[in-house]
Amino acid sequence: MSEIVVGLDIGTTKIACIVGRRTEHGKIEILSIGKAESVGVTRGVVSNIEKTVQSIRTAVQEAQSKVKGELVVRVVNVGIAGQHISSLQHRGMLTRRSLDTEISQNDIDALVEDMYKLVVQPGEEIIHVLPQEYIVDQEQGIKDPIGMSGMRLEANFHIITGHIAAAKNIKKCVDKAGLEVDEMILEPLASSEAVLSDEEKEAGVVLVDIGGGTTDVAIFQDGIIRHTAVIPFGGNVISEDIKEGCTIMKRHAELLKVKFGSALASECQENEVVCIPGLRGREPKEISVRNLASIIQARMEEIIEHVYYEIKNSGFEKKLIGGIVVTGGGAQLKHITQLFEYITGMDARIGYPNEHLAATTTVENVTSPMYATGIGLVVKGFAGTLRATETVVEEKHETEKTTASATVKNHSTKTKGGFFDKILSKSRTWFEEED
């Protein structure tokens, strides 16, 4: 079997383990999906270690059992989100030693590595350092400086930070489940890999991933990530509102939201009614679908207002030609794109994670928006593997060049001789013959 990458999406409502491999055409084929209810995570942050570990084990075992042959998952790419995530802009600078050598990947790596040494708030750590654009000797707007000449290399960075404790708790859960974390990836970055096209990122687009506990926002423009944010509201808050507003059980509220929920009350019939079974010995309860939609719309408007604030705060509101792409479990609500368009005045569509998937993928419901983060983690995993391979190949070539030049040097030392060396050599031969 070819190389396999596993994405582990530790969400507030579900934990999903997605197993994928790269096809010969460069697409991703999803082999299996394992899913378990998440009972130890609150708003993207681990609140109960043991329960989370148990859910991870269940999801991983299910994913393993669905693959033909023997598969043992050991290394995973894990998503991280939560209210503690924040971002900042920073400019870094590197003064190079010589103009004669070209700017290489090592120079960029040194610049990025330097950003990880930035002083952040106590109890926080840097999760991602994302270069936005480079400046070479005051020349701005350079996307890829490799191969250029210059003494002063600068870059504008988008730096994402999070609480050390939250990241350590996720890692501890994965370790206790008998797995190893390959890379910890911010969830909106993973989702964007799965649902956004390169054309949309170039034109300018807002990704809104509505999960169970949080709503993640990522803004791209000119092919570069410009802004990220995590809003501490998601689908669970809507379910709580339905539970309180209709005075029903939480599981009934969740089912009502999924099957009959709508983000626009005006699109529902006034006389449409849903019947909920009553508690033991009590009469069934009738709930108006329009009232249900009114409760959902009120909370969704609040979430969209927060998203719109982040869009305006980014400073790119007028430059986002691609509009808004809504994904995650919350994107399955009826009429959600219409509500986004009504409040923000921007075009909106549902983001399905099929951007990099192979046609051979046969796993059921794999293109559901709820799996956007998990599939994105697999895609990011393969991107990291490709970079690592390129680095190894580059280092190998450099070693070969060094060895070759050393051989040539030794060879020239042996063959090259001066005038007196030739006379001495001939004299030595003549004396040997005389003897």
C-alpha positions as CSV (number, residue, x, y, z in Angstrom):
1,M,0.0,0.0,0.0
2,S,1.3,3.5,-0.9
3,E,2.0,6.1,1.8
4,I,-1.0,6.9,4.1
5,V,-1.8,10.1,6.0
6,V,-4.3,10.3,8.9
7,G,-6.2,13.4,10.0
8,L,-7.7,13.5,13.5
9,D,-10.3,16.2,13.9
10,I,-11.0,16.7,17.7
11,G,-14.2,18.7,17.6
12,T,-16.8,19.7,20.2
13,T,-19.5,17.4,18.9
14,K,-17.6,14.7,17.1
15,I,-14.1,13.2,16.8
16,A,-13.3,12.1,13.2
17,C,-10.4,10.0,12.1
18,I,-9.9,10.2,8.3
19,V,-7.4,7.9,6.5
20,G,-6.2,9.0,3.0
21,R,-3.6,8.2,0.4
22,R,-2.3,10.0,-2.7
23,T,-3.2,8.6,-6.1
24,E,-0.8,8.5,-9.1
25,H,-2.5,11.6,-10.4
26,G,-1.8,13.6,-7.3
27,K,-5.3,13.5,-5.9
28,I,-6.3,12.3,-2.4
29,E,-8.3,9.1,-2.1
30,I,-10.1,8.7,1.3
31,L,-9.9,5.1,2.4
32,S,-12.0,5.3,5.5
33,I,-13.7,7.5,8.1
34,G,-14.1,6.7,11.8
35,K,-16.4,8.8,13.9
36,A,-17.1,9.0,17.6
37,E,-19.2,11.3,19.8
38,S,-17.0,13.9,21.5
39,V,-17.9,14.2,25.2
40,G,-14.7,15.6,26.7
41,V,-14.3,18.8,24.5
42,T,-15.9,22.2,25.1
43,R,-15.7,24.9,22.5
44,G,-12.7,23.3,20.9
45,V,-10.7,22.9,24.2
46,V,-10.2,19.6,26.0
47,S,-12.2,19.6,29.3
48,N,-11.9,15.9,30.2
49,I,-8.8,14.0,29.2
50,E,-10.1,10.4,29.8
51,K,-13.4,10.8,27.9
52,T,-11.5,12.5,25.0
53,V,-8.9,9.6,24.9
54,Q,-11.8,7.1,24.8
55,S,-13.5,8.9,21.9
56,I,-10.2,9.1,20.0
57,R,-9.6,5.4,20.4
58,T,-13.2,4.6,19.2
59,A,-12.8,6.8,16.1
60,V,-9.4,5.4,15.2
61,Q,-10.5,1.7,15.7
62,E,-13.5,2.3,13.5
63,A,-11.3,3.9,10.8
64,Q,-8.8,1.0,10.9
65,S,-11.6,-1.7,10.7
66,K,-13.0,-0.2,7.5
67,V,-9.8,-0.5,5.5
68,K,-9.2,-3.7,3.6
69,G,-6.1,-5.6,4.9
70,E,-4.3,-4.7,8.1
71,L,-3.8,-1.0,8.9
72,V,-2.4,0.3,12.2
73,V,-2.7,4.1,12.7
74,R,0.3,5.4,14.6
75,V,1.0,9.0,13.5
76,V,-1.8,11.6,13.0
77,N,-2.2,15.3,12.0
78,V,-4.3,17.0,14.6
79,G,-6.4,20.1,14.4
80,I,-6.4,22.8,17.0
81,A,-9.0,25.5,17.5
82,G,-10.8,27.3,20.4
83,Q,-11.4,30.7,21.8
84,H,-7.8,31.0,23.0
85,I,-6.5,31.2,19.4
86,S,-5.4,34.7,18.3
87,S,-3.3,36.2,15.5
88,L,-0.9,39.1,14.9
89,Q,1.1,40.7,12.1
90,H,4.9,41.0,12.3
91,R,7.8,41.9,10.1
92,G,11.0,39.9,10.2
93,M,14.5,40.8,8.8
94,L,17.6,38.8,7.8
95,T,20.9,40.3,6.7
96,R,22.7,38.0,4.4
97,R,26.5,37.7,4.3
98,S,27.1,37.8,0.6
99,L,25.6,39.2,-2.6
100,D,27.3,36.6,-4.7
101,T,25.1,33.7,-3.4
102,E,21.4,33.4,-4.3
103,I,18.6,33.5,-1.7
104,S,17.8,29.9,-0.8
105,Q,15.2,28.0,1.1
106,N,17.7,27.9,4.1
107,D,17.5,31.8,4.3
108,I,13.7,31.7,4.4
109,D,13.7,28.9,7.0
110,A,16.1,30.9,9.1
111,L,13.7,33.9,8.9
112,V,10.7,31.8,9.8
113,E,12.6,30.1,12.6
114,D,13.5,33.6,14.0
115,M,9.8,34.4,14.2
116,Y,9.2,31.5,16.6
117,K,11.5,33.3,19.1
118,L,9.1,36.2,19.4
119,V,8.0,37.1,22.9
120,V,4.2,36.4,23.3
121,Q,1.8,36.7,26.2
122,P,2.6,34.6,29.3
123,G,1.1,31.1,28.9
124,E,0.9,31.3,25.1
125,E,3.0,29.8,22.3
126,I,3.3,30.3,18.6
127,I,1.5,27.6,16.6
128,H,2.0,28.8,13.0
129,V,4.2,31.4,11.2
130,L,2.8,32.2,7.8
131,P,4.8,34.4,5.4
132,Q,2.6,36.8,3.5
133,E,5.0,38.7,1.2
134,Y,8.8,39.2,1.0
135,I,10.9,42.4,0.6
136,V,14.4,42.1,-0.9
137,D,16.6,45.2,-0.6
138,Q,13.5,47.5,-0.3
139,E,11.8,45.8,-3.3
140,Q,8.3,45.0,-2.0
141,G,5.5,42.6,-3.1
142,I,7.7,39.5,-3.8
143,K,5.9,36.2,-3.3
144,D,8.9,33.8,-3.9
145,P,12.4,35.3,-3.4
146,I,14.3,32.0,-3.9
147,G,17.0,32.5,-6.6
148,M,17.2,36.3,-6.2
149,S,20.2,38.3,-5.2
150,G,20.1,40.6,-2.2
151,M,21.7,41.5,1.1
152,R,18.6,42.3,3.1
153,L,15.7,39.9,3.2
154,E,12.5,40.9,5.0
155,A,9.0,39.4,5.2
156,N,5.6,40.2,6.6
157,F,4.3,37.4,8.7
158,H,0.9,36.3,9.9
159,I,1.6,34.7,13.3
160,I,-1.0,32.5,15.1
161,T,-0.7,31.9,18.8
162,G,-2.6,29.8,21.3
163,H,-2.5,28.7,25.0
164,I,0.3,26.3,25.8
165,A,-2.0,24.3,28.2
166,A,-4.7,23.8,25.5
167,A,-2.1,22.5,23.0
168,K,-0.4,20.2,25.6
169,N,-3.8,18.7,26.6
170,I,-4.6,17.8,23.0
171,K,-1.1,16.2,22.6
172,K,-1.6,14.4,26.0
173,C,-4.9,12.9,24.8
174,V,-3.3,11.7,21.5
175,D,-0.3,10.2,23.3
176,K,-2.6,8.4,25.8
177,A,-4.6,7.0,22.9
178,G,-1.3,5.3,21.7
179,L,-0.8,7.7,18.8
180,E,1.9,10.3,17.9
181,V,1.3,13.8,16.7
182,D,3.1,14.6,13.4
183,E,1.8,18.2,13.2
184,M,-0.7,20.4,15.0
185,I,-2.6,22.5,12.4
186,L,-5.0,25.4,13.0
187,E,-8.5,24.1,11.9
188,P,-9.5,26.9,9.6
189,L,-6.2,26.5,7.7
190,A,-7.0,22.8,7.3
191,S,-10.6,23.5,6.2
192,S,-9.4,26.0,3.6
193,E,-7.2,23.4,2.0
194,A,-10.1,21.1,1.6
195,V,-12.8,23.5,0.3
196,L,-11.2,26.5,-1.4
197,S,-9.7,26.6,-4.9
198,D,-6.5,28.5,-5.7
199,E,-8.6,30.8,-7.9
200,E,-10.8,31.8,-5.0
201,K,-7.8,32.4,-2.7
202,E,-6.3,34.6,-5.5
203,A,-9.5,36.6,-5.9
204,G,-10.1,37.1,-2.2
205,V,-12.4,34.9,-0.1
206,V,-13.7,34.4,3.4
207,L,-13.9,30.8,4.8
208,V,-16.4,30.4,7.6
209,D,-16.3,26.9,9.3
210,I,-19.3,26.6,11.6
211,G,-18.5,23.7,14.0
212,G,-20.2,22.5,17.1
213,G,-18.4,24.7,19.7
214,T,-16.7,27.4,17.6
215,T,-16.9,29.2,14.3
216,D,-13.6,29.6,12.5
217,V,-12.8,32.4,10.1
218,A,-9.9,32.6,7.6
219,I,-9.5,35.4,5.0
220,F,-7.4,35.0,1.9
221,Q,-6.5,37.6,-0.7
222,D,-4.0,37.5,-3.5
223,G,-3.3,33.8,-2.7
224,I,-2.1,34.8,0.8
225,I,-3.8,34.3,4.2
226,R,-4.6,37.7,5.6
227,H,-6.6,37.2,8.7
228,T,-7.7,34.4,11.1
229,A,-10.2,34.3,14.0
230,V,-12.1,31.9,16.2
231,I,-15.5,32.9,17.4
232,P,-16.7,31.0,20.5
233,F,-20.2,30.2,19.1
234,G,-21.3,27.2,17.0
235,G,-24.0,24.7,16.4
236,N,-24.2,23.7,20.1
237,V,-25.4,27.2,21.1
238,I,-28.2,26.9,18.6
239,S,-29.3,23.5,20.0
240,E,-29.3,25.0,23.5
241,D,-31.5,27.9,22.3
242,I,-34.0,25.4,20.8
243,K,-34.0,23.4,24.0
244,E,-34.7,26.4,26.1
245,G,-37.1,28.1,23.6
246,C,-39.2,24.9,23.0
247,T,-38.7,23.4,26.5
248,I,-37.7,20.0,25.1
249,M,-34.8,17.5,25.6
250,K,-31.4,18.4,24.2
251,R,-31.3,15.3,21.9
252,H,-34.7,16.3,20.5
253,A,-33.5,19.8,20.0
254,E,-30.5,18.5,18.0
255,L,-32.7,16.3,15.8
256,L,-35.1,19.2,15.2
257,K,-32.2,21.4,14.1
258,V,-30.7,18.9,11.7
259,K,-34.0,17.6,10.1
260,F,-36.3,20.6,10.1
261,G,-34.1,23.6,11.0
262,S,-33.8,26.6,8.7
263,A,-31.8,29.9,9.0
264,L,-34.7,31.9,7.5
265,A,-38.1,32.0,9.3
266,S,-39.7,33.7,6.3
267,E,-39.0,30.6,4.2
268,C,-41.1,28.3,6.4
269,Q,-44.8,27.6,6.2
270,E,-46.9,29.0,9.1
271,N,-49.1,25.9,9.5
272,E,-46.2,23.3,9.4
273,V,-45.9,21.5,12.7
274,V,-43.5,18.8,14.1
275,C,-44.6,16.4,16.8
276,I,-42.1,15.5,19.5
277,P,-42.7,12.4,21.8
278,G,-43.4,13.4,25.3
279,L,-41.7,12.2,28.5
280,R,-43.0,9.0,30.2
281,G,-46.8,9.2,30.6
282,R,-47.0,12.7,29.0
283,E,-48.7,13.9,25.8
284,P,-46.5,14.5,22.6
285,K,-45.5,18.1,22.0
286,E,-46.2,20.0,18.8
287,I,-43.7,22.6,17.7
288,S,-44.2,25.1,14.9
289,V,-41.4,24.8,12.2
290,R,-41.6,28.6,11.8
291,N,-41.0,29.2,15.5
292,L,-38.1,26.8,15.3
293,A,-36.6,28.7,12.4
294,S,-37.1,32.0,14.3
295,I,-35.0,30.7,17.2
296,I,-32.2,29.4,14.8
297,Q,-32.2,32.7,12.8
298,A,-31.8,34.9,15.9
299,R,-28.6,33.0,16.9
300,M,-27.3,32.6,13.4
301,E,-27.6,36.4,12.9
302,E,-25.5,36.9,16.0
303,I,-22.8,34.5,14.6
304,I,-22.8,36.2,11.2
305,E,-22.5,39.6,12.8
306,H,-19.3,38.4,14.6
307,V,-18.0,37.0,11.2
308,Y,-18.8,40.3,9.5
309,Y,-17.0,42.2,12.2
310,E,-13.9,40.1,11.6
311,I,-14.1,40.7,7.8
312,K,-14.3,44.5,8.4
313,N,-11.5,44.3,11.0
314,S,-9.2,42.6,8.5
315,G,-9.3,45.7,6.2
316,F,-10.0,43.5,3.1
317,E,-13.8,43.9,3.0
318,K,-13.8,45.6,-0.4
319,K,-11.2,43.3,-2.0
320,L,-13.0,39.9,-1.5
321,I,-14.3,39.1,-5.0
322,G,-14.8,35.4,-4.1
323,G,-17.3,36.3,-1.3
324,I,-18.0,33.8,1.6
325,V,-17.6,30.0,1.6
326,V,-19.5,28.4,4.5
327,T,-18.5,24.9,5.6
328,G,-18.5,22.7,8.7
329,G,-21.5,20.9,10.3
330,G,-23.4,24.2,10.7
331,A,-23.3,24.7,6.9
332,Q,-26.0,22.0,6.5
333,L,-28.7,24.3,7.8
334,K,-31.2,25.2,5.1
335,H,-31.1,28.8,3.7
336,I,-27.8,29.6,5.5
337,T,-26.2,31.1,2.4
338,Q,-29.2,33.4,1.9
339,L,-28.9,34.7,5.4
340,F,-25.1,35.3,5.0
341,E,-25.8,37.2,1.7
342,Y,-28.6,39.3,3.3
343,I,-26.5,40.4,6.3
344,T,-23.1,40.9,4.7
345,G,-24.1,41.8,1.1
346,M,-21.5,39.4,-0.2
347,D,-21.9,36.3,-2.4
348,A,-22.0,33.0,-0.4
349,R,-21.8,29.3,-1.2
350,I,-21.5,26.0,0.7
351,G,-18.0,24.6,0.8
352,Y,-17.8,20.9,0.1
353,P,-14.4,19.2,0.8
354,N,-14.0,17.8,-2.8
355,E,-11.3,20.2,-4.1
356,H,-8.5,17.6,-3.9
357,L,-10.5,14.3,-3.7
358,A,-10.0,11.5,-6.3
359,A,-12.9,10.2,-8.3
360,T,-12.1,6.7,-6.9
361,T,-13.1,7.7,-3.3
362,T,-16.2,5.6,-2.5
363,V,-16.6,6.4,1.3
364,E,-20.2,7.4,2.0
365,N,-20.8,11.1,2.9
366,V,-17.1,12.0,2.6
367,T,-17.9,15.2,0.8
368,S,-20.2,16.4,3.6
369,P,-19.1,19.9,4.9
370,M,-18.8,18.4,8.4
371,Y,-15.7,16.5,7.3
372,A,-13.9,19.6,5.8
373,T,-11.4,19.9,8.7
374,G,-10.5,16.2,8.8
375,I,-10.0,16.0,5.0
376,G,-8.0,19.3,5.1
377,L,-5.7,17.7,7.8
378,V,-5.0,14.8,5.4
379,V,-4.3,17.3,2.5
380,K,-2.0,19.4,4.7
381,G,-0.2,16.2,5.8
382,F,0.6,15.2,2.2
383,A,1.8,18.8,1.5
384,G,4.2,18.5,4.4
385,T,5.4,15.1,3.2
386,L,6.1,16.6,-0.3
387,R,8.1,19.5,1.1
388,A,10.2,17.0,3.2
389,T,10.9,14.9,0.2
390,E,12.0,17.9,-1.8
391,T,14.3,18.9,1.0
392,V,15.9,15.5,1.1
393,V,16.4,15.4,-2.7
394,E,17.9,18.9,-2.6
395,E,20.3,17.9,0.2
396,K,21.3,14.7,-1.7
397,H,22.1,16.7,-4.9
398,E,24.3,19.1,-2.9
399,T,26.2,16.1,-1.4
400,E,26.7,14.6,-4.8
401,K,28.0,18.0,-6.1
402,T,30.5,18.3,-3.2
403,T,31.8,14.7,-3.7
404,A,32.1,15.2,-7.4
405,S,34.1,18.5,-7.0
406,A,36.3,16.8,-4.4
407,T,37.1,14.0,-6.9
408,V,37.9,16.4,-9.6
409,K,40.2,18.3,-7.3
410,N,42.1,15.2,-6.2
411,H,42.4,14.0,-9.8
412,S,43.8,17.4,-11.0
413,T,46.3,17.3,-8.1
414,K,47.6,13.9,-9.3
415,T,47.9,14.7,-13.0
416,K,49.1,18.2,-12.9
417,G,52.9,18.7,-12.6
418,G,55.4,21.5,-13.1
419,F,58.6,21.6,-15.3
420,F,61.0,20.6,-12.5
421,D,58.7,17.7,-11.5
422,K,59.0,16.3,-15.0
423,I,62.9,16.5,-14.9
424,L,63.1,14.9,-11.5
425,S,60.8,12.1,-12.7
426,K,62.9,11.4,-15.8
427,S,66.2,11.5,-13.7
428,R,64.7,9.0,-11.3
429,T,63.8,6.7,-14.1
430,W,67.3,7.0,-15.7
431,F,69.1,6.2,-12.4
432,E,66.8,3.2,-11.9
433,E,67.6,1.9,-15.4
434,E,71.4,2.3,-14.8
435,D,71.2,0.3,-11.6
